[in-house]
Amino acid sequence: MLAKINLDSRICEIELDSIKTQTYREFIKQSEVEFGLKPRDLDNMSTTQLSEYLDFLDFLWAK
């Protein structure tokens, strides 16, 4: 689960098997631009909403 307190943490610091050096916030914003998505208000999303949105973005990158 992605908690709001981790939005500005580097992905590789939270997910030790990851090589992504971006923060979660940077990754989400880059993904929104890349896929033409309307930017979400990440600071007002619940932990569940953030996790589901991150899973969705990961799914788009895997296509």
Secondary structure in CASP SS format (residue, H / E / C, confidence):
PFRMAT SS
TARGET T0000
AUTHOR 0000-0000-0000
METHOD secondary structure of the structure
MODEL  1
M C 1.00
L C 1.00
A C 1.00
K H 1.00
I H 1.00
N H 1.00
L C 1.00
D C 1.00
S C 1.00
R E 1.00
I H 1.00
C H 1.00
E H 1.00
I H 1.00
E C 1.00
L C 1.00
D C 1.00
S C 1.00
I C 1.00
K C 1.00
T C 1.00
Q C 1.00
T E 1.00
Y H 1.00
R H 1.00
E H 1.00
F H 1.00
I H 1.00
K H 1.00
Q H 1.00
S H 1.00
E H 1.00
V H 1.00
E H 1.00
F C 1.00
G C 1.00
L C 1.00
K C 1.00
P C 1.00
R C 1.00
D C 1.00
L H 1.00
D H 1.00
N H 1.00
M C 1.00
S C 1.00
T H 1.00
T H 1.00
Q H 1.00
L H 1.00
S H 1.00
E H 1.00
Y H 1.00
L H 1.00
D H 1.00
F H 1.00
L H 1.00
D H 1.00
F H 1.00
L H 1.00
W H 1.00
A H 1.00
K C 1.00
END
